[in-house]
Amino acid sequence: MIKLFVTGDIHIGKKYDSYPEIKERLIESRFQCVERCVKEAEREHCDFFVITGDLFDNVSSIRQQDVKRIVEILSGFGGRVLVLPGNHDYYTGEEKVWKDFKNALDKVDHNITLLTEFKAYSFETGEETVSFYPAFCQSKHSETNKLEWIRQSQLDDSTYHVGLAHGSIEGLSPDMKNEYFKMSERELNNIPVDAWLIGHTHIPYPSDLPMEKDIAGYKIFNAGTPEQTDPSNNTSGVCFILTLDRNAGKTTVSAHQYQSGEIRFFDIIADVKEDGLKAAVTSAVRDLPESSVIRLTVTGTATGEEYAEKQKIYDEALCQFLTNRVEDDNLSELITPEQIRSEFAEIGFAAQLLEALSDPKEIQMMYDLIKRYQEKGGC
C-alpha cells in the first residue's frame, strides 16, 4: 500500500497587485498553506507529496528568496516530493525559476525530484514499487497534450502506475481556444495507469470526495488549488490524499480530501427588496469567514434614506473582512410619487413624466436628469 498527498496550482510568486491593501497578506498565505499541507501529509503518513504543476506563477520573475523558501518548506516532508512543471512554470531547461530551484536544492538536504524527462520515474517504498509517468509542460500554451509517450509505454502488473499531467480536462476546464494541453476523460481512462493526478483547473475534481473517510471508484483526480487565488474559482482550497492498494494483482484506488485553504474569495450579489439595503447586504455576507475577500454586486431599489447612507451601510456590513469591492451601478434610489409631487409641483410635465415611468432605474435616471437641469437654471 502507498499513500499520496496530491496538490497543485499553488502559484508561488502571484503578485496580487489588484489588492494592494492586503497584498503581503495574500502572498504570505500561500507559503503558510504549503506548510499546512506538508504537516498534513506527515500526519497522514503519506509516502509521496505530489505537486501537479504550477508550483510557481511564472518562470522569470519569482524572487530567489521565495524559491529558496518553498524548497525549504517542501524539504521538510519526510517522504518523497515530486514536482511537475505546469503551463505557468513550464520547463525547457532555460527558465530562471528552475535554475534557482536547482540551486536551492543544492543547499539543503532534500528528497525532491523535479520531473523534467518523459520517462517513468520509479521509487521503492518499503516492499512496494511505484512508477510515475509525467506529462509536464514545455510551454505556456499548446494545442496538444503530452500523453502520447505514456500511451506508448509498456506497463507491467508488478508495480503501481501513476500518471501525472498538467492541462485542461475537456468538459471541466475552460479552454475555448484549445490552448491548454487539453485531455479528455476517455483518453485518460484508456491509458492503463492506476490513477491520474492532473493539475491546471483550480476547482477540485471529483468534487464529492469526503473529508477523512476514503471512497473508491475514481481514476482521474484534479485536486485544484490548495488555496483560492481569486473570485473566479469558487473553492475552499483542498488537496487530495490517495491510497493505492494491491491485492491479487489488482490495484484499488481510494481517496479523501483535506481542506487546506484559509483565505476565501467570494463574488456575491445582494438584491435589495422590501427589507431594504442594509438587510440585503447583511444577509448576503452572513456566516462568511472573516478571512475573506469580498466582491459585492448590489442591485435593486433602496429608499432615499438608505440610498443616501449606502456607503456607511457597506462599511458596517463588510468591515470585518480582509477587504472588499462594491459595485452598485444597478442599485436605484426609490423615488416615491409623494416625493415627485413635492419636488416638481411647479413643473407639471416633469411630475407627470416621472409618475408615468414604472422601472425604478428609469425613474431615478430621469429624476437625476431633471434635478441637474433645475440646478443649471433650466426651470
C-alpha positions in Angstrom: 0.0 0.0 0.0 1.2 3.5 -0.8 -0.3 6.9 0.1 -0.1 10.1 -2.0 -0.7 13.7 -0.9 -1.8 15.5 -4.1 -1.8 19.2 -4.7 -1.0 21.7 -7.4 -1.6 25.2 -8.8 0.0 26.7 -5.8 1.3 29.8 -7.8 4.0 30.9 -5.5 5.0 34.4 -6.8 1.5 35.6 -7.6 1.7 39.3 -7.1 -1.9 40.3 -6.1 -1.4 43.8 -7.4 -5.1 44.3 -7.6 -5.3 44.1 -3.8 -2.6 46.5 -2.7 -4.1 46.9 0.8 -3.7 43.2 1.6 -1.1 42.2 -1.0 1.5 41.0 1.5 -1.1 39.0 3.5 -2.2 37.2 0.4 1.4 36.4 -0.7 2.3 35.1 2.7 -0.8 32.9 2.9 0.4 30.8 0.0 3.5 29.8 1.8 1.6 29.1 5.0 -0.8 26.9 3.0 2.1 24.8 1.8 3.4 24.5 5.3 0.0 23.2 6.4 -0.1 20.7 3.6 3.3 19.3 4.5 2.2 18.9 8.1 -1.0 17.1 7.0 0.9 14.8 4.6 3.1 13.9 7.6 0.1 13.3 9.8 -1.4 11.1 7.2 1.8 9.1 6.8 2.0 9.8 3.1 4.8 8.3 1.1 4.7 10.9 -1.6 3.9 14.6 -1.8 2.9 15.3 -5.4 2.7 18.8 -7.0 0.8 18.5 -10.3 2.2 21.7 -11.9 2.2 25.5 -11.4 4.1 25.4 -8.1 5.3 28.9 -9.4 3.2 31.6 -11.0 5.7 32.2 -13.8 9.2 31.3 -15.0 11.0 34.6 -14.9 10.1 37.0 -12.1 9.9 34.8 -9.0 12.2 36.1 -6.3 15.2 33.8 -5.4 14.3 34.2 -1.7 10.8 32.8 -2.4 12.2 29.9 -4.4 14.6 29.1 -1.6 11.8 29.4 1.0 9.4 27.0 -0.8 12.3 24.5 -1.3 13.0 24.6 2.4 9.3 24.0 3.2 9.0 21.1 0.8 12.2 19.5 2.0 10.7 19.3 5.5 8.5 16.4 4.2 9.8 13.0 5.3 8.8 11.1 2.2 9.5 11.8 -1.5 8.4 15.2 -3.1 7.6 15.1 -6.8 7.3 18.4 -8.7 5.7 18.5 -12.2 6.2 21.7 -14.3 2.9 23.2 -15.4 2.0 25.7 -18.0 2.8 28.7 -15.8 6.1 27.2 -14.7 6.9 25.2 -17.8 10.3 23.6 -18.3 12.8 23.5 -21.1 16.0 23.9 -19.1 16.5 27.6 -19.7 13.9 29.0 -17.2 15.3 31.2 -14.4 12.8 29.8 -11.8 14.0 26.2 -12.3 17.7 27.2 -12.3 17.1 29.0 -9.0 15.1 25.9 -7.8 18.0 23.6 -8.6 20.5 25.9 -6.9 18.3 26.0 -3.8 18.1 22.2 -3.8 21.9 22.0 -3.8 22.0 23.9 -0.5 19.6 21.7 1.5 19.2 18.0 2.4 16.1 17.1 0.4 14.1 14.3 -1.1 12.7 16.4 -4.0 12.5 15.2 -7.6 11.8 17.7 -10.4 10.1 15.7 -13.2 11.7 17.0 -16.4 12.0 13.9 -18.6 9.4 12.0 -20.5 10.2 8.7 -18.8 9.0 6.5 -15.9 10.3 7.6 -12.5 10.3 4.5 -10.3 10.7 4.5 -6.5 10.9 1.8 -3.8 8.7 2.3 -0.8 9.2 -0.5 1.7 8.5 -3.6 -0.4 6.4 -1.7 -2.9 7.5 -0.2 -6.2 5.6 2.8 -7.8 6.3 4.3 -11.2 5.2 7.9 -12.1 4.7 8.9 -15.7 5.0 12.7 -16.1 3.3 14.7 -18.9 4.9 18.0 -18.0 4.6 21.3 -19.9 7.3 22.8 -22.1 5.5 26.0 -22.9 2.6 28.1 -21.6 0.2 27.1 -24.4 -0.2 24.1 -26.6 -2.9 22.6 -28.7 -1.7 19.1 -28.0 -1.2 17.4 -24.7 1.9 15.4 -23.6 0.3 12.0 -23.1 1.5 10.2 -26.2 4.7 8.8 -24.7 2.7 7.3 -21.8 0.3 5.8 -24.2 3.1 4.1 -26.0 4.7 2.8 -22.8 4.6 -0.9 -21.7 3.1 -1.1 -18.2 3.5 -4.4 -16.4 1.4 -5.7 -13.4 4.3 -5.9 -10.9 4.1 -2.3 -9.7 1.9 0.7 -9.1 1.5 3.0 -12.1 0.6 6.7 -11.6 0.2 9.2 -14.4 0.9 12.9 -13.9 -0.3 15.6 -16.3 -1.0 19.3 -16.4 -3.6 20.7 -18.7 -7.3 21.2 -19.2 -9.8 18.4 -18.9 -12.4 18.5 -21.7 -15.8 19.5 -20.2 -14.4 20.5 -16.9 -11.8 23.2 -17.6 -12.5 26.4 -19.6 -10.4 26.1 -22.8 -12.4 27.5 -25.6 -9.4 28.1 -27.8 -7.9 24.7 -27.2 -4.6 26.1 -25.9 -4.0 24.4 -22.6 -2.9 20.9 -23.3 -6.5 19.6 -23.5 -7.2 16.0 -22.4 -10.4 14.0 -22.5 -11.6 11.7 -19.7 -11.9 8.9 -22.3 -8.3 9.5 -23.4 -7.1 9.3 -19.8 -9.1 6.3 -19.0 -7.8 4.4 -22.0 -4.2 4.6 -20.7 -3.8 1.7 -18.2 -2.3 3.5 -15.3 -3.9 3.0 -11.8 -4.6 6.7 -11.2 -4.2 10.1 -13.0 -3.1 13.1 -11.0 -4.0 16.2 -13.0 -3.2 19.9 -12.5 -4.3 23.2 -14.1 -8.0 23.5 -13.2 -8.3 25.4 -9.9 -11.5 23.6 -8.7 -11.4 20.0 -7.4 -12.5 17.0 -9.4 -14.1 14.8 -8.3 -16.0 17.4 -6.2 -17.7 14.9 -3.9 -14.7 13.3 -2.1 -15.4 13.3 1.6 -13.2 14.6 4.4 -11.2 11.9 6.3 -13.1 8.9 5.0 -11.8 7.2 1.8 -14.0 6.3 -1.1 -13.2 4.3 -4.2 -14.4 4.4 -7.8 -12.4 7.2 -9.3 -9.3 7.1 -11.5 -8.9 10.8 -12.5 -8.0 13.3 -9.8 -7.6 17.1 -10.1 -7.1 18.5 -6.7 -7.4 22.1 -7.7 -5.6 24.8 -5.9 -4.9 24.4 -2.1 -5.9 28.0 -1.5 -8.2 30.0 -3.7 -6.5 32.5 -5.9 -9.3 34.8 -7.0 -13.2 35.0 -7.1 -13.4 33.1 -10.4 -12.6 29.7 -8.8 -15.2 29.1 -6.1 -13.4 26.6 -3.8 -12.5 26.4 -0.2 -9.0 25.2 -1.2 -8.5 21.5 -0.9 -5.9 18.7 -1.5 -6.4 15.0 -2.1 -5.0 12.1 -0.2 -4.9 8.9 -2.2 -4.3 5.3 -1.1 -3.3 2.7 -3.6 -3.5 -0.9 -2.5 -2.7 -4.1 -4.5 -4.5 -7.4 -3.9 -4.2 -10.4 -6.1 -2.6 -8.3 -8.8 -5.3 -5.7 -8.8 -4.9 -2.1 -7.6 -7.7 -0.3 -5.7 -7.6 3.5 -5.5 -9.4 5.3 -2.8 -9.3 8.9 -1.8 -10.5 11.7 0.5 -9.9 15.4 0.6 -8.2 17.7 3.0 -9.3 21.3 3.3 -6.1 23.3 3.2 -7.2 26.8 2.3 -7.8 29.7 4.8 -8.3 32.8 2.7 -11.5 32.8 0.6 -12.7 35.0 -2.3 -16.4 35.5 -2.7 -18.3 37.0 -5.6 -21.7 37.8 -4.1 -24.9 39.5 -5.3 -27.2 41.4 -2.9 -30.6 42.1 -4.4 -32.4 44.8 -2.5 -36.1 44.1 -1.9 -38.7 45.1 0.6 -36.5 44.5 3.6 -34.1 47.2 2.4 -30.5 47.8 1.5 -29.0 47.1 5.0 -30.9 43.8 5.4 -29.9 42.7 1.9 -26.2 43.4 2.3 -26.1 41.9 5.8 -27.8 38.8 4.7 -25.6 38.3 1.6 -22.4 38.2 3.7 -23.8 36.5 6.8 -21.7 33.5 8.0 -18.8 34.1 5.7 -15.4 33.7 7.4 -13.5 36.9 8.4 -10.5 35.8 6.3 -12.4 36.6 3.1 -12.0 38.9 0.1 -15.5 40.1 -0.9 -16.6 41.4 -4.3 -20.2 42.5 -3.7 -22.6 43.5 -6.5 -25.7 45.4 -5.3 -28.9 45.5 -7.3 -32.5 46.6 -6.8 -34.0 49.7 -5.3 -33.2 51.4 -1.9 -35.2 54.0 -0.1 -33.9 57.6 -0.3 -32.7 57.4 3.3 -30.7 54.2 2.8 -29.5 55.3 -0.6 -28.0 58.4 0.9 -26.3 56.3 3.6 -25.3 53.4 1.3 -21.5 53.7 1.8 -22.0 53.7 5.6 -24.1 50.5 5.3 -21.4 48.9 3.2 -18.7 49.8 5.6 -20.5 48.5 8.6 -21.5 45.2 6.9 -18.1 44.5 5.4 -15.6 45.9 7.8 -14.7 42.5 9.4 -13.4 41.0 6.1 -9.9 41.3 4.8 -11.0 43.7 2.0 -14.0 44.3 -0.2 -15.1 45.8 -3.5 -18.7 47.0 -4.0 -20.3 47.6 -7.4 -23.7 49.2 -7.2 -24.3 50.7 -10.6 -27.5 48.8 -10.8 -28.8 50.0 -7.4 -31.5 52.6 -7.8 -33.0 55.1 -5.4 -36.7 54.6 -4.7 -38.4 57.8 -5.9 -41.9 57.9 -4.4 -45.0 59.6 -6.0 -45.1 61.9 -3.0 -41.5 63.0 -3.5 -42.2 63.6 -7.2 -45.2 65.8 -6.5 -43.5 67.7 -3.7 -40.3 68.5 -5.7 -41.9 69.1 -9.1 -45.2 70.7 -8.2 -44.4 73.7 -10.3 -43.3 71.5 -13.3 -46.4 69.5 -14.1 -44.9 67.9 -17.1 -41.9 66.6 -15.2 -44.1 65.2 -12.5 -46.4 63.5 -15.0 -43.4 62.1 -16.9 -41.9 60.6 -13.7 -45.1 59.2 -12.5 -45.7 57.5 -15.9 -42.5 55.5 -15.6 -42.6 52.1 -13.9 -39.0 51.0 -13.8 -37.2 52.2 -10.7 -33.9 52.7 -12.5 -35.5 54.7 -15.3 -37.3 56.8 -12.7 -34.1 57.5 -10.9 -32.2 58.4 -14.2 -35.0 60.8 -15.3 -35.2 62.2 -11.8 -31.5 62.9 -11.7 -31.6 64.4 -15.1 -34.4 66.8 -14.2 -32.7 67.8 -11.0 -29.5 68.6 -12.8 -31.5 70.6 -15.3 -33.1 72.5 -12.4 -29.7 73.2 -10.8 -28.5 74.8 -14.0 -31.5 77.1 -14.0 -33.3 75.3 -16.7 -36.7 75.5 -14.9 
